[in-house]
Amino acid sequence: MHPVIKPQFDSTSNFYDGYASIFTKQKKDGLINEAGRIIIEPVYDFVGNAENGMCLILNNDKYGFYNLTTSEVIPPQFEDAEDFAEDLAGVQNQSGKWGFIDKQNHVVIPFLFDAVNKDFRGDTAEVTLGEDDVYINKTGKIIGPATSKSTVRKRELIGTAGQLGIKKPSGEIVMPPIYDYFGYAQDSVFWFRLKGKYGLADSNGKFIIGPDFDYLTYFSEGLAPARIAENWGFIRPNGTIGISFTYQAAHNFSHGLAAVKHQRLWGFIDKKGRWKIKPRFEDTGDNFRDIRSKYDPVVHFECP
């Protein structure tokens, strides 16, 4: 019995669609075809399966692609990546946003999404944008919410990534497609981002407070952390300032206390902005919460 491919590799995988991975003692991956010819030299930390004529490659925690048809390489440069499907691949940039590239590494759909949930199948892919899962087409246009038929939604996104709007189930457009993205509604109030700035609106699209903040997140116990320039504070659902913008960082309230950073150290304030635990910690790993067992920590501290 004569081997079809002579012994020469330290380790291999099974063949998949005509290709098999090869591994060296230096823990490097490559790829061979069924004739035993090395298609991808074993110089990468990881080589994925052949999908749509392309292979994922990984080096130094960065992802790229190898084109099995042209032998061209898209150098490892992405923080994360999905396999090619329908000639497009979802990739993540250094800012944590996802977009889609073609096999020539051209950006076809900009880096505007928070996750790619399902690769393109036909003309649609499922992505996460802000707090919403939506379907997009190959131009990046939103074509509908990614929800089951049994789910009842109070709003639907319209437009394209980076130019989003909201319409009600009745078809009434309450916010035109000019916004970056939106948060979920909390008691008929939700945050939005417009040209990089955050504001608050009600369920009818009326501004409670214009896009004046550099960052704004969800309300907890009646207050939401917000940032103006480098200063953090808290606002109320009616848009008024609840606690002045004097902190270097801030977390949500929990059990009546919020962790805030002041002069490079963390402490805890109450809802009137009074110190309850003065700043003396280098970091706080969590907010206060109920203890579920004797092994469950309340707050993790790192003291200088």
Protein Blocks (a to p, Z undefined) as FASTA:
>chain_A
ZZfbdcfbfbdcddeehiacdddfkopacdddfkopafbdcfbfbdcddeehiacddeeh
iacdddfklopacddfbfbdcddeehiacdddfkopacdddfkopafbdcfbfbdfbdce
hjaccddehjaccdddfkopafbdcddfklccfbdcedjehiacdddfkopafbdcfbfb
dcddeehiacddeehiacdddfkopafbdcfbfbdcddeehiacddehjbccdddfkopa
fbdcfbfbdcddeehiacddeehiacdddfkopafbdcfbfbdfbdcdddfbfklcfbdc
ddZZ
